Amino acid sequence: MQQLTLTEKHEVEWLDVPAPLIKGPGEALVRPVAVALCDLDQPTIRGETPIPGPIALGHESVAEVVEVGEGVTTVGVGDLVVVPFQISCGECARCRAGLTGNCLSVPERSMYGFGPVVGGDWGGALSDLLRVPFADAMLVPLPAEVEPEHAASLCDNVVDGWRTVAPHLERSPGADVLIVAGGAHSISLYAVQVAVALGAGSVTFVDEDPDRLAKATELGAAPIESGAVIDRAAYPITVDCSASKEGLALALRSTEPGGWCTSVGIIYELEVPLPLLEMYGNGVNFHIGRAMSRASLPAVLDLAAAGAIAPERVTSRVTSWDRAAEAVLEPETKLIITR
């Protein structure tokens, strides 16, 4: 089968590789039909992340089920499904606790689209086929109301944006939200959509990129250019998508006493200074880590099916499968590749 592979920095190639096979009960094979480029994919392609190649690219996808193994009951051949990017069994203690990105049944950090450096090589979504080892636990049927290309990023970047604001707005309805954008380009914009949809009192969006500021404004946020003065300890909910030490510090210092700050921007330095004294004085709740894809998907799909969020409004370009090798090398806020 064909698999789009990052062979070295700035070099991608369609390779002929062995097609995956069903290895036992409970498994399925799926054919990706819409794949989104994650905010992390382009820095990886540019060689800006410590993720060595070769890498079978793609981990955000909607796919068609083409074969199911013995015992699979929740999906059938021909179904369109959202494929979580993290491998999870759905039955271990961590999966039952919602930590589906830390499943105990597979090697640590097992994911599609990141190569052998994490949990073994599970292949990538820009391929003819993917093997899903726990089909009933992992695969989520795509609602009829949602187009595959609109849902391509739901399993990662959209749930990443959702988890930064949704749990906290449930706890504090109508709270104001500050989003410090930057490195996680689409996640910051998805967070705006979710915050507006869930009734945030206001959404303030900080960025240096004029196009993203304009898009955030279109989605319902109040834009502020990076470098502007922001009131300290003024926001109950803050989000750091900056992937920078300065952006992280800004988000933390802007969180009001007892407020919640979530960071999704990855900083690759081993040690990063934090304004701990201010955080201590204000009692800031700080969360950092990956989204738990499968655990969050149902809530995000409900919002998309109801029309409360429209991920396609963040999409900057949709291109065809035969253009994928060229398209992934070009900078985009959100690229969608469809068959």
BELGI-V945097 format. One record per residue. SS is DSSP state (A for helix, B for strand, O for the rest). OMEGA is omega in radians with two decimals (* if undefined). Layout:
BEGIN
SS;OMEGA
SS;OMEGA
END
This chain:
BEGIN
O;3.12
B;-3.14
B;3.10
B;-2.97
B;2.96
B;-3.07
B;3.01
B;-3.07
O;3.11
O;-3.13
B;3.06
B;-3.05
B;2.99
B;-3.14
B;2.98
B;-3.12
O;3.10
O;3.11
O;3.09
O;3.12
O;3.00
O;-3.05
O;-3.11
O;3.14
O;3.05
O;-3.08
O;3.09
B;2.96
B;-3.14
B;3.13
B;-3.14
B;3.13
B;3.05
B;-3.07
B;3.09
B;3.02
O;-3.13
O;3.08
A;-3.13
A;-3.04
A;-3.07
A;3.02
A;3.10
A;3.11
A;3.13
O;3.13
O;-3.08
O;3.12
O;3.14
O;3.13
O;-3.06
O;3.05
O;-0.03
O;-3.11
B;2.96
B;-2.93
O;3.00
O;3.05
O;3.05
B;-3.02
B;2.83
B;-3.03
B;3.04
B;3.09
B;-3.12
B;3.11
B;3.08
B;3.12
O;3.13
O;3.04
O;3.11
O;-3.03
O;-2.99
O;3.10
O;3.12
O;-3.13
O;-3.13
O;3.13
O;2.96
B;-3.04
B;2.93
B;-3.07
B;3.06
O;-3.09
O;3.12
B;3.14
O;-3.10
O;-3.08
O;-3.13
O;-3.02
O;-3.09
O;-3.08
A;-3.13
A;3.11
A;3.13
A;3.10
O;-3.14
O;-3.12
O;-3.03
A;3.02
A;-3.12
A;-3.09
O;-3.13
O;-3.07
O;-3.12
O;3.09
O;-3.08
O;3.11
O;3.06
O;-3.08
B;2.94
O;2.91
O;3.14
O;3.07
A;-3.04
A;-3.09
A;3.13
O;2.96
O;-3.10
O;-3.08
O;-3.13
O;-3.12
O;-3.12
O;-3.06
O;3.05
O;-3.10
B;3.13
O;-3.10
O;2.96
B;3.00
B;3.10
B;-2.99
O;-3.11
O;-2.94
A;-3.11
A;-3.11
A;-2.97
A;-2.93
O;-3.12
B;3.14
B;3.12
O;3.10
O;-3.12
O;-3.10
O;-3.02
O;3.10
O;-3.12
A;-3.09
A;3.09
A;-3.06
A;-2.98
O;-3.08
O;-3.06
A;-2.97
A;-3.12
A;-3.00
A;3.12
A;3.09
A;3.08
A;3.07
A;-3.12
A;-3.01
A;3.11
A;-3.05
A;-2.98
A;-3.13
A;-3.08
A;3.05
A;3.03
A;3.13
A;-3.08
O;-3.10
O;3.10
O;-3.12
O;3.06
O;-3.07
B;3.00
B;3.11
B;3.09
B;-3.03
O;-3.13
O;-3.02
O;-3.14
O;-2.93
A;-3.05
A;-3.11
A;-3.14
A;-3.14
A;3.03
A;3.10
A;3.06
A;-3.13
A;-3.10
A;-3.13
A;3.11
A;-3.12
A;-3.08
O;2.95
O;3.04
O;3.13
O;3.04
O;3.07
B;3.11
B;-3.01
B;-3.09
B;3.14
B;3.07
O;-3.08
O;-3.08
A;-3.14
A;3.12
A;3.07
A;3.12
A;3.12
A;3.11
A;3.10
A;3.11
A;-3.11
A;3.04
O;-3.13
O;3.00
B;-3.04
B;3.02
B;3.11
B;3.10
O;-3.13
O;3.09
O;3.14
O;3.12
O;-3.13
O;3.11
O;3.04
O;-3.04
O;-3.00
B;3.09
B;-3.11
B;3.07
B;-3.09
B;3.08
B;3.04
O;-2.93
O;-3.00
O;3.11
O;3.11
A;-3.11
A;3.13
A;3.11
A;3.12
A;3.11
A;3.14
A;-3.12
A;-3.12
A;-3.13
O;-3.10
B;-3.09
B;3.11
B;-3.11
B;-3.10
B;-3.05
B;3.05
B;3.10
B;3.13
B;3.10
O;3.14
O;-3.07
O;3.03
O;-2.96
O;3.05
O;-3.09
O;3.13
O;-3.11
O;3.13
O;3.10
O;3.08
O;-2.98
A;-3.12
A;3.10
A;3.11
A;3.12
A;-3.12
A;-3.11
A;-3.12
O;-3.10
O;3.01
B;-3.05
B;3.10
B;3.07
B;-3.13
O;-3.10
O;2.99
O;3.04
O;-2.89
A;-3.02
A;-3.12
A;-3.06
A;-2.99
A;-3.10
A;-3.13
A;-3.13
A;3.10
A;3.10
A;3.13
A;-3.13
A;-3.13
A;3.13
O;-3.11
O;3.14
O;2.99
O;3.14
O;-3.08
A;-3.12
A;3.11
A;3.09
O;-3.10
O;3.11
O;3.11
B;2.99
B;-3.14
B;-3.07
B;-3.11
A;-3.10
A;3.07
A;-2.99
A;-3.06
A;3.10
A;-3.01
A;-3.07
O;3.12
O;-3.08
O;-3.10
O;-3.14
O;2.95
O;3.10
O;3.11
B;3.05
B;-3.13
B;-3.07
B;3.02
O;*
END
